[in-house]
């Protein structure tokens, strides 16, 4: 009798693990659903627009009046 309960418990645990693994896989796949191709800019060109040290117009300003 006692051995049957242990087998049932182990089966329940493995089904839970399988369910969690399936759920984690679905979450990971749903994160990739709206991917679009990435077009990197060549290293010799500077892209237009704001950067790390530039303002809204894309130009580096040291002093504003």
Beta strands, then each sheet from edge to edge (+ up, - down):
end
